[in-house]
């Protein structure tokens, strides 16, 4: 992308900064009517604003792609910078004393079912107490693209530690975890479970995207072993119900497994696979990093994670 501007030639006094807010809405909603509704203004007024923005930026901003409108390459490239600028402007003109109880709107989190079970119960309680006017929206982790984090449409994503992340994404370790295996009372493998016996069991795998492999499979393959995943399910609750009534077994992060073992009358067995430590992390965009509300949210998540680990 090549968008070179000589800043000395731009007269900021002639620019309506309110247009930047409308530009952000147009890029996010990709539709004049929806953007107008979000900004509580009429569709004709938003159309006029779009015309002014096109003239100001010398770019169409939104172009029709089939039955929908798509942001132009220039609009996409501007979006992260625009989010960061609007956040900085908000901080600049807002009251210096940040107050969570004054927060309104909603926070968007992305999490797998595992992370939702581990973190959300404690986090939601803390959020509702500290910021009673703030709503929470959770979307499945596998549905998000990095762009949703980059442009601030997702505030925090929960995941497991990665060696590298895309540029402008940060991660913070929340807690350490490990894998354990659950099986029914009276299962033949309860008394003794070697790694070869483990691989030979009937395994259940929770997968939302259809993959038949997980971290355990990777570790077994290093030893020249392969387990048989006889059942793949998208639902943890269904999987646990099946394990409780059969000779299937399931291997899960301990923070989840121990929460449900007693409820489903399951026996916990150490997973005989080494190097399967898990580091749960939170991930966010550089765009949101300096925002006071976002810093407060990250601190709240750290505190919730610490409480979860202390009670495990």
C-alpha positions as a Python dict, from the first residue, in 0.01 Angstrom:
ca = {
    (1, 'X'): (0, 0, 0),
    (2, 'X'): (141, 339, -95),
    (3, 'X'): (-37, 636, 60),
    (4, 'X'): (210, 920, 97),
    (5, 'X'): (89, 1250, 238),
    (6, 'X'): (290, 1566, 289),
    (7, 'X'): (168, 1669, 634),
    (8, 'X'): (271, 2030, 579),
    (9, 'X'): (14, 2056, 300),
    (10, 'X'): (-276, 1943, 518),
    (11, 'X'): (-466, 2223, 690),
    (12, 'X'): (-617, 2050, 995),
    (13, 'X'): (-820, 2362, 1072),
    (14, 'X'): (-1039, 2286, 775),
    (15, 'X'): (-1112, 1924, 877),
    (16, 'X'): (-1420, 1830, 1080),
    (17, 'X'): (-1282, 1575, 1327),
    (18, 'X'): (-1632, 1434, 1373),
    (19, 'X'): (-1585, 1285, 1027),
    (20, 'X'): (-1324, 1051, 1173),
    (21, 'X'): (-1583, 898, 1404),
    (22, 'X'): (-1816, 848, 1109),
    (23, 'X'): (-1534, 702, 901),
    (24, 'X'): (-1469, 447, 1174),
    (25, 'X'): (-1838, 348, 1175),
    (26, 'X'): (-1852, 320, 795),
    (27, 'X'): (-1548, 91, 786),
    (28, 'X'): (-1677, -122, 1073),
    (29, 'X'): (-2038, -163, 953),
    (30, 'X'): (-1960, -154, 578),
    (31, 'X'): (-2303, -14, 517),
    (32, 'X'): (-2430, 345, 519),
    (33, 'X'): (-2765, 262, 679),
    (34, 'X'): (-2619, 46, 957),
    (35, 'X'): (-2346, 300, 1025),
    (36, 'X'): (-2608, 575, 1044),
    (37, 'X'): (-2816, 373, 1291),
    (38, 'X'): (-2509, 311, 1508),
    (39, 'X'): (-2429, 684, 1510),
    (40, 'X'): (-2795, 780, 1574),
    (41, 'X'): (-2820, 987, 1258),
    (42, 'X'): (-3021, 972, 938),
    (43, 'X'): (-2914, 773, 635),
    (44, 'X'): (-2900, 1083, 411),
    (45, 'X'): (-2676, 1259, 664),
    (46, 'X'): (-2439, 961, 670),
    (47, 'X'): (-2439, 952, 289),
    (48, 'X'): (-2336, 1318, 284),
    (49, 'X'): (-2062, 1244, 535),
    (50, 'X'): (-1939, 959, 316),
    (51, 'X'): (-1924, 1201, 23),
    (52, 'X'): (-1717, 1446, 225),
    (53, 'X'): (-1483, 1169, 340),
    (54, 'X'): (-1435, 1046, -16),
    (55, 'X'): (-1335, 1396, -121),
    (56, 'X'): (-1111, 1444, 183),
    (57, 'X'): (-926, 1114, 141),
    (58, 'X'): (-946, 1099, -238),
    (59, 'X'): (-1073, 742, -208),
    (60, 'X'): (-1417, 577, -242),
    (61, 'X'): (-1379, 416, 106),
    (62, 'X'): (-1663, 167, 41),
    (63, 'X'): (-1715, -12, -290),
    (64, 'X'): (-1982, -259, -390),
    (65, 'X'): (-1874, -622, -399),
    (66, 'X'): (-2170, -828, -514),
    (67, 'X'): (-2456, -774, -270),
    (68, 'X'): (-2240, -609, -4),
    (69, 'X'): (-2008, -313, 34),
    (70, 'X'): (-1641, -369, 104),
    (71, 'X'): (-1382, -124, 243),
    (72, 'X'): (-1114, -24, -5),
    (73, 'X'): (-751, -119, 59),
    (74, 'X'): (-686, 235, 177),
    (75, 'X'): (-981, 218, 420),
    (76, 'X'): (-858, -115, 557),
    (77, 'X'): (-508, 22, 604),
    (78, 'X'): (-643, 330, 785),
    (79, 'X'): (-870, 138, 1023),
    (80, 'X'): (-613, 39, 1292),
    (81, 'X'): (-458, 387, 1288),
    (82, 'X'): (-804, 541, 1309),
    (83, 'X'): (-901, 325, 1609),
    (84, 'X'): (-580, 420, 1786),
    (85, 'X'): (-629, 790, 1708),
    (86, 'X'): (-987, 790, 1836),
    (87, 'X'): (-880, 615, 2154),
    (88, 'X'): (-606, 872, 2206),
    (89, 'X'): (-848, 1159, 2144),
    (90, 'X'): (-1094, 1009, 2392),
    (91, 'X'): (-822, 990, 2657),
    (92, 'X'): (-713, 1346, 2573),
    (93, 'X'): (-1053, 1504, 2630),
    (94, 'X'): (-1190, 1274, 2899),
    (95, 'X'): (-1177, 1317, 3274),
    (96, 'X'): (-837, 1209, 3408),
    (97, 'X'): (-1000, 1002, 3682),
    (98, 'X'): (-1102, 673, 3520),
    (99, 'X'): (-1411, 519, 3677),
    (100, 'X'): (-1523, 166, 3575),
    (101, 'X'): (-1873, 221, 3712),
    (102, 'X'): (-1924, 490, 3446),
    (103, 'X'): (-1844, 255, 3158),
    (104, 'X'): (-2129, 188, 2915),
    (105, 'X'): (-2164, -4, 2590),
    (106, 'X'): (-2016, -351, 2561),
    (107, 'X'): (-1688, -537, 2569),
    (108, 'X'): (-1625, -812, 2313),
    (109, 'X'): (-1432, -1122, 2413),
    (110, 'X'): (-1326, -1415, 2194),
    (111, 'X'): (-1278, -1752, 2360),
    (112, 'X'): (-1293, -2123, 2295),
    (113, 'X'): (-1532, -2333, 2500),
    (114, 'X'): (-1238, -2433, 2720),
    (115, 'X'): (-1135, -2078, 2800),
    (116, 'X'): (-1498, -1973, 2845),
    (117, 'X'): (-1548, -2239, 3111),
    (118, 'X'): (-1222, -2156, 3287),
    (119, 'X'): (-1230, -1778, 3293),
    (120, 'X'): (-1576, -1638, 3224),
    (121, 'X'): (-1769, -1733, 3542),
    (122, 'X'): (-1523, -1549, 3769),
    (123, 'X'): (-1462, -1268, 3521),
    (124, 'X'): (-1830, -1195, 3456),
    (125, 'X'): (-1899, -1169, 3830),
    (126, 'X'): (-1616, -919, 3868),
    (127, 'X'): (-1723, -720, 3561),
    (128, 'X'): (-2086, -697, 3671),
    (129, 'X'): (-1982, -572, 4014),
    (130, 'X'): (-1719, -322, 3900),
    (131, 'X'): (-1888, -198, 3580),
    (132, 'X'): (-2263, -258, 3619),
    (133, 'X'): (-2355, -65, 3301),
    (134, 'X'): (-2111, -253, 3078),
    (135, 'X'): (-2244, -541, 2869),
    (136, 'X'): (-2039, -839, 2755),
    (137, 'X'): (-2043, -1012, 2417),
    (138, 'X'): (-1853, -1340, 2370),
    (139, 'X'): (-1779, -1484, 2027),
    (140, 'X'): (-1620, -1823, 1944),
    (141, 'X'): (-1244, -1800, 1917),
    (142, 'X'): (-1227, -2006, 1598),
    (143, 'X'): (-1455, -1757, 1422),
    (144, 'X'): (-1226, -1459, 1466),
    (145, 'X'): (-958, -1344, 1229),
    (146, 'X'): (-655, -1149, 1346),
    (147, 'X'): (-807, -843, 1178),
    (148, 'X'): (-1084, -833, 1440),
    (149, 'X'): (-822, -792, 1709),
    (150, 'X'): (-610, -557, 1501),
    (151, 'X'): (-891, -308, 1445),
    (152, 'X'): (-1032, -324, 1799),
    (153, 'X'): (-1357, -508, 1715),
    (154, 'X'): (-1249, -775, 1965),
    (155, 'X'): (-1118, -635, 2292),
    (156, 'X'): (-957, -948, 2435),
    (157, 'X'): (-908, -1299, 2298),
    (158, 'X'): (-830, -1593, 2526),
    (159, 'X'): (-598, -1860, 2395),
    (160, 'X'): (-291, -2067, 2468),
    (161, 'X'): (63, -1940, 2443),
    (162, 'X'): (219, -1913, 2100),
    (163, 'X'): (583, -1858, 2019),
    (164, 'X'): (498, -1576, 1779),
    (165, 'X'): (196, -1360, 1715),
    (166, 'X'): (108, -1138, 1418),
    (167, 'X'): (256, -790, 1429),
    (168, 'X'): (86, -544, 1667),
    (169, 'X'): (-73, -816, 1881),
    (170, 'X'): (30, -859, 2244),
    (171, 'X'): (-21, -1153, 2479),
    (172, 'X'): (2, -1194, 2855),
    (173, 'X'): (30, -1521, 3048),
    (174, 'X'): (-263, -1575, 3283),
    (175, 'X'): (-195, -1916, 3437),
    (176, 'X'): (-29, -2252, 3385),
    (177, 'X'): (-228, -2570, 3330),
    (178, 'X'): (-171, -2932, 3237),
    (179, 'X'): (-368, -3215, 3081),
    (180, 'X'): (-540, -3492, 3273),
    (181, 'X'): (-753, -3781, 3150),
    (182, 'X'): (-1105, -3858, 3270),
    (183, 'X'): (-1281, -4193, 3258),
    (184, 'X'): (-1576, -4360, 3426),
    (185, 'X'): (-1557, -4537, 3762),
    (186, 'X'): (-1474, -4902, 3703),
    (187, 'X'): (-1299, -4840, 3371),
    (188, 'X'): (-1048, -5121, 3301),
    (189, 'X'): (-762, -4872, 3261),
    (190, 'X'): (-808, -4698, 3597),
    (191, 'X'): (-555, -4908, 3788),
    (192, 'X'): (-266, -4892, 3543),
    (193, 'X'): (-216, -4667, 3244),
    (194, 'X'): (109, -4686, 3051),
    (195, 'X'): (161, -4461, 2752),
    (196, 'X'): (98, -4750, 2512),
    (197, 'X'): (-220, -4843, 2697),
    (198, 'X'): (-323, -4478, 2687),
    (199, 'X'): (-278, -4462, 2309),
    (200, 'X'): (-487, -4779, 2266),
    (201, 'X'): (-792, -4641, 2451),
    (202, 'X'): (-1110, -4512, 2288),
    (203, 'X'): (-1056, -4137, 2281),
    (204, 'X'): (-1301, -3849, 2255),
    (205, 'X'): (-1178, -3519, 2109),
    (206, 'X'): (-1354, -3186, 2143),
    (207, 'X'): (-1318, -2995, 1819),
    (208, 'X'): (-1521, -2709, 1678),
    (209, 'X'): (-1350, -2706, 1341),
    (210, 'X'): (-1341, -3075, 1251),
    (211, 'X'): (-970, -3137, 1320),
    (212, 'X'): (-892, -3493, 1430),
    (213, 'X'): (-564, -3394, 1597),
    (214, 'X'): (-474, -3211, 1912),
    (215, 'X'): (-169, -3138, 2129),
    (216, 'X'): (-177, -3492, 2272),
    (217, 'X'): (-156, -3641, 1923),
    (218, 'X'): (149, -3429, 1843),
    (219, 'X'): (328, -3552, 2155),
    (220, 'X'): (237, -3916, 2089),
    (221, 'X'): (363, -3891, 1733),
    (222, 'X'): (704, -3781, 1864),
    (223, 'X'): (719, -4120, 2040),
    (224, 'X'): (607, -4310, 1734),
    (225, 'X'): (260, -4369, 1878),
    (226, 'X'): (-86, -4281, 1755),
    (227, 'X'): (-413, -4281, 1942),
    (228, 'X'): (-747, -4361, 1789),
    (229, 'X'): (-992, -4073, 1818),
    (230, 'X'): (-1314, -4269, 1787),
    (231, 'X'): (-1543, -3975, 1857),
    (232, 'X'): (-1519, -3607, 1769),
    (233, 'X'): (-1769, -3364, 1918),
    (234, 'X'): (-1811, -2987, 1933),
    (235, 'X'): (-1972, -3003, 2279),
    (236, 'X'): (-1784, -3065, 2602),
    (237, 'X'): (-2098, -3143, 2803),
    (238, 'X'): (-2208, -3409, 2554),
    (239, 'X'): (-1861, -3562, 2555),
    (240, 'X'): (-1851, -3586, 2934),
    (241, 'X'): (-2194, -3750, 2943),
    (242, 'X'): (-2075, -4014, 2694),
    (243, 'X'): (-1751, -4079, 2885),
    (244, 'X'): (-1950, -4128, 3207),
    (245, 'X'): (-2156, -4406, 3047),
    (246, 'X'): (-1895, -4587, 2835),
    (247, 'X'): (-1531, -4693, 2803),
    (248, 'X'): (-1444, -4377, 2611),
    (249, 'X'): (-1192, -4144, 2775),
    (250, 'X'): (-1128, -3774, 2734),
    (251, 'X'): (-815, -3569, 2797),
    (252, 'X'): (-870, -3209, 2902),
    (253, 'X'): (-695, -2914, 3067),
    (254, 'X'): (-698, -2982, 3440),
    (255, 'X'): (-873, -2654, 3527),
    (256, 'X'): (-1173, -2778, 3327),
    (257, 'X'): (-1154, -3150, 3399),
    (258, 'X'): (-1151, -3116, 3778),
    (259, 'X'): (-1451, -2886, 3766),
    (260, 'X'): (-1664, -3154, 3600),
    (261, 'X'): (-1513, -3480, 3728),
    (262, 'X'): (-1723, -3496, 4046),
    (263, 'X'): (-2039, -3372, 3874),
    (264, 'X'): (-2020, -3652, 3616),
    (265, 'X'): (-1878, -3913, 3858),
    (266, 'X'): (-1556, -3946, 3659),
    (267, 'X'): (-1213, -4064, 3772),
    (268, 'X'): (-908, -3845, 3716),
    (269, 'X'): (-598, -4020, 3581),
    (270, 'X'): (-260, -3863, 3510),
    (271, 'X'): (-205, -3838, 3134),
    (272, 'X'): (112, -4039, 3061),
    (273, 'X'): (234, -3790, 2801),
    (274, 'X'): (514, -3549, 2885),
    (275, 'X'): (566, -3192, 2761),
    (276, 'X'): (195, -3111, 2758),
    (277, 'X'): (199, -2801, 2976),
    (278, 'X'): (-51, -2530, 2881),
    (279, 'X'): (-11, -2157, 2930),
    (280, 'X'): (-343, -1974, 2908),
    (281, 'X'): (-301, -1621, 2774),
    (282, 'X'): (-496, -1310, 2692),
    (283, 'X'): (-435, -1145, 2354),
    (284, 'X'): (-508, -789, 2247),
    (285, 'X'): (-419, -531, 1985),
    (286, 'X'): (-165, -253, 2006),
    (287, 'X'): (-456, -28, 1908),
    (288, 'X'): (-615, -86, 2251),
    (289, 'X'): (-299, -114, 2459),
    (290, 'X'): (-290, 238, 2608),
    (291, 'X'): (-665, 280, 2656),
    (292, 'X'): (-742, 322, 3031),
    (293, 'X'): (-1056, 108, 3013),
    (294, 'X'): (-870, -167, 2833),
    (295, 'X'): (-587, -158, 3087),
    (296, 'X'): (-845, -190, 3362),
    (297, 'X'): (-1006, -486, 3182),
    (298, 'X'): (-672, -663, 3149),
    (299, 'X'): (-602, -610, 3518),
    (300, 'X'): (-945, -753, 3604),
    (301, 'X'): (-873, -1059, 3390),
    (302, 'X'): (-537, -1111, 3567),
    (303, 'X'): (-707, -1091, 3905),
    (304, 'X'): (-978, -1336, 3798),
    (305, 'X'): (-717, -1581, 3668),
    (306, 'X'): (-523, -1559, 3993),
    (307, 'X'): (-839, -1632, 4192),
    (308, 'X'): (-923, -1930, 3969),
    (309, 'X'): (-578, -2083, 4016),
    (310, 'X'): (-589, -2033, 4394),
    (311, 'X'): (-918, -2221, 4415),
    (312, 'X'): (-820, -2505, 4180),
}
